[in-house]
Amino acid sequence: MEPLQLSLMTGWSGFLGGVLSGAVMGLLFHREDWLGGYGSRERRMVRLGHISFFGIGLINLFYALSLAPLGVPAGAARFGSISLLVALVTMPSCCFLCAWRKPFRHLFFIPVLSAAAGIAVILFSRP
């Protein structure tokens, strides 16, 4: 799949993930003690995982729309698209895993570096 199409599909998939995870949360949020209450680490991490679907999905859409106007070379564009796909999958996963077990917080470098790599392609790749 071409980088433009991959990033567009990744972005829209992120929105779907955000809607679906929000629907699951919506079934349970009314319970005051759900995941330890509103201010608990577990509940904050689940909310962060939910919103990260939308945020990284939006980054993917802007990435796709920036490739042609900025003239990003094909190889760099592909690398950036894959990096942002990895970020979309791993950021919510890390958040949900961290809500389950605190030591998973040590994996956050994966989505952070992946997102940074994708954004760096836009900022530093020139034809």
C-alpha positions in Angstrom: 0.0 0.0 0.0 1.3 3.5 -0.8 2.2 5.8 2.1 -0.6 8.2 1.3 -3.2 5.4 1.4 -1.6 3.7 4.4 -1.7 6.9 6.4 -5.2 7.7 5.5 -6.4 4.3 6.4 -4.4 4.3 9.6 -5.9 7.7 10.6 -9.5 6.6 10.0 -8.8 3.3 11.8 -7.6 5.3 14.7 -10.9 7.2 14.8 -12.8 3.9 14.7 -10.7 2.6 17.6 -11.5 5.8 19.5 -15.2 5.4 18.9 -15.2 1.7 19.8 -13.1 2.1 23.0 -15.3 5.1 23.9 -18.4 3.0 23.5 -17.0 0.3 25.9 -16.0 3.0 28.4 -19.5 4.6 28.0 -21.1 1.3 29.2 -19.1 1.4 32.4 -18.3 5.0 33.3 -21.5 5.6 35.4 -20.1 3.2 38.0 -18.3 5.4 40.6 -15.9 2.7 41.5 -15.1 1.6 38.0 -11.3 1.1 37.7 -10.8 2.5 41.2 -12.9 5.7 40.7 -12.6 8.8 38.5 -9.1 9.9 39.7 -7.4 6.5 39.8 -4.3 5.8 37.7 -6.1 2.9 36.0 -9.0 5.0 34.9 -6.8 7.8 33.7 -4.7 5.4 31.6 -7.8 4.0 30.0 -9.0 7.5 29.1 -5.6 8.3 27.7 -5.7 5.2 25.6 -9.1 6.1 24.3 -8.1 9.7 23.3 -4.7 8.5 21.9 -6.6 6.7 19.1 -8.1 10.0 18.0 -4.9 12.1 18.5 -2.6 9.7 16.6 -5.3 9.1 14.0 -5.4 12.8 13.4 -1.6 13.0 13.1 -1.8 10.2 10.5 -4.4 12.2 8.5 -2.3 15.4 8.5 0.8 13.3 7.6 -1.0 11.9 4.6 -2.2 15.3 3.5 1.4 16.8 3.9 3.3 14.2 1.8 2.6 15.7 -1.7 2.7 19.4 -0.8 6.0 19.0 1.0 7.5 16.7 -1.7 8.5 14.0 0.8 10.5 11.3 -1.0 8.9 7.9 -1.4 11.2 5.9 0.9 11.0 8.5 3.7 7.2 8.7 3.2 6.9 4.9 3.6 9.1 4.9 6.7 7.0 7.7 8.3 3.7 6.0 7.4 4.9 2.7 9.0 6.2 4.6 12.1 2.9 6.3 12.6 1.0 3.1 12.2 3.2 1.6 14.9 2.5 4.6 17.1 -1.3 4.2 16.6 -1.2 0.5 17.6 1.3 0.8 20.5 0.2 4.0 22.2 -3.4 2.8 23.2 -2.0 -0.7 23.8 0.6 0.7 26.2 -2.0 2.8 28.0 -4.5 -0.1 28.4 -1.7 -2.4 29.5 -0.4 0.1 32.0 -3.9 0.5 33.4 -3.9 -3.3 33.9 -0.3 -3.6 35.3 1.8 -0.6 36.2 5.2 -2.0 35.0 4.0 -1.8 31.4 4.7 1.9 31.6 8.3 1.1 30.7 7.1 0.3 27.1 6.0 3.9 26.4 9.2 4.6 24.6 8.0 2.5 21.7 5.0 4.7 20.7 6.8 7.9 21.6 9.8 7.1 19.4 7.5 5.8 16.6 5.4 9.0 16.6 8.5 11.2 16.7 10.1 9.3 13.8 6.9 9.8 11.7 6.8 13.5 12.5 10.5 13.9 11.8 10.0 12.6 8.3 7.7 15.6 7.6 10.0 18.1 9.2 13.4 16.9 7.9 12.8 15.0 4.6 13.6 17.0 1.5 13.6 15.9 -2.1 
